[in-house]
């Protein structure tokens, strides 16, 4: 299997329970997304000024700081231009970098040696700049490279960062009509969130889970149990990318705030992670894979069957690495404009969250259970994929 065929896919908000080979959730780098097109379609207009204001409020830049912006000059460049001007007015020095173009990506994506050389050279060249920087903005782009150049530069520096969880590389796998239709909802998830109220809800959700025995079930038959220790650390994607918040980071993930906000995840206690997980299909392992059933013992898949394609899933585990079959993270999306986030269980890499699973890069399988129920010590906090905020908040009273 080629490197390109096992990389990124965006997890859409209302997909059914599905198993993906997951890496960076921003984009899928696929052959169709990188093919030259006779017509370059402009994305629909959005409120770029409001997004600039949101980015500044998230990072709270101060005079004398240094900020790096990486962007695609063909994809919403007005956000970058407005952000650069606003940072300059605030006395922040900015350094603007350009993402590799789709033509550049095509030149090395299928050649492992050329791909790895490009990644290593970018990291080596830009490391001194990141070492001196304070803030990193990773803007939306038409195409993304299937490597970890930006994540590794964040890891090797002290920057706090914001990156867009935007659409597939435009136009990617979607039609122009679909992009136009979906854009307003995505912008609402970016702009129409009360950050203070959302942060408070994430704090309450963390408190409701700590020290409790969790059970995750679905009507199809998923039944997973995991214990959450009293000192469990949660990544709270609440939009706070300030200097003070970055100082509290326990992992790279904590210094990579996403837009839209809402990521809430944790490293589960693998020893207590047991049970059965079902998914109807595995798109990244092939269209013929159907009705996967996994059983877990101490966090590792110790039983696997399928209506079709079980061997392909086992091969995918091996491609991820020695711990390609070991639970990585559990997460929910708490964005209020994503009313049925479901529960996602990831298997494989968890290094961005501070985990130690042995896996290649950030490769992992993500299984989203759109209709899941989650109970904590028997009390339901999620039903049919929706977080029961009234119950979460009642535990604080």
HUWOLIN-V747767 format. One record per run of one state. SS is the DSSP state (@ for helix, = for strand, . for the rest). FROM is the first residue (numbers start at 0). TO is the last residue. Records with the same first field share a line. If there is no record, write none. Layout:
SS = FROM-TO + FROM-TO
This chain:
. = 0-2 + 6-16 + 22-29 + 34-46 + 59-64 + 71-75 + 89-91 + 98-100 + 108-110 + 132-133 + 138-147 + 155-158 + 164-174 + 191-193 + 209-211 + 217-221 + 227-233 + 236-241 + 246-251 + 259-261 + 266-268 + 272-272 + 281-281 + 285-288 + 297-298 + 308-308 + 320-324 + 333-341 + 348-349 + 353-362 + 369-371 + 376-377 + 383-384 + 387-387 + 394-396
@ = 3-5 + 30-33 + 47-58 + 76-88 + 101-107 + 111-131 + 148-154 + 175-190 + 194-208 + 242-245 + 252-254 + 269-271 + 282-284 + 309-319 + 350-352 + 388-393
= = 17-21 + 65-70 + 92-97 + 134-137 + 159-163 + 212-216 + 222-226 + 234-235 + 255-258 + 262-265 + 273-280 + 289-296 + 299-307 + 325-332 + 342-347 + 363-368 + 372-375 + 378-382 + 385-386
